[in-house]
Amino acid sequence: MKDKTIRRNLYRVLRKTGVQKEDIQIDASYNEDFHFDNVDWKIFMFYLEGVFNISVPDDEIDEIASVQDTLLFLRNTA
């Protein structure tokens, strides 16, 4: 999958979780910038796995802390 497609789909997932378009930055943190709580994480992972047709192992979820981390994970997975 091309980098541009990965980024576009990730941004689509973030928008579905309620993140405003203008708040999405490459270095944005899910906890500090988007203020994700447990419910937000579950919704985000649900859409992420669905859109990208992947399964994110529980131990790797802890390593995903920012938009950049997610892009790196998706590049290595897709």
Secondary structure, DSSP 8 states (H G I E B T S, - for coil): --HHHHHHHHHHHHHHTT--GGG--TT-BTTTTS---HHHHHHHHHHHHHHHT----HHHHTT--BHHHHHHHHHHH-
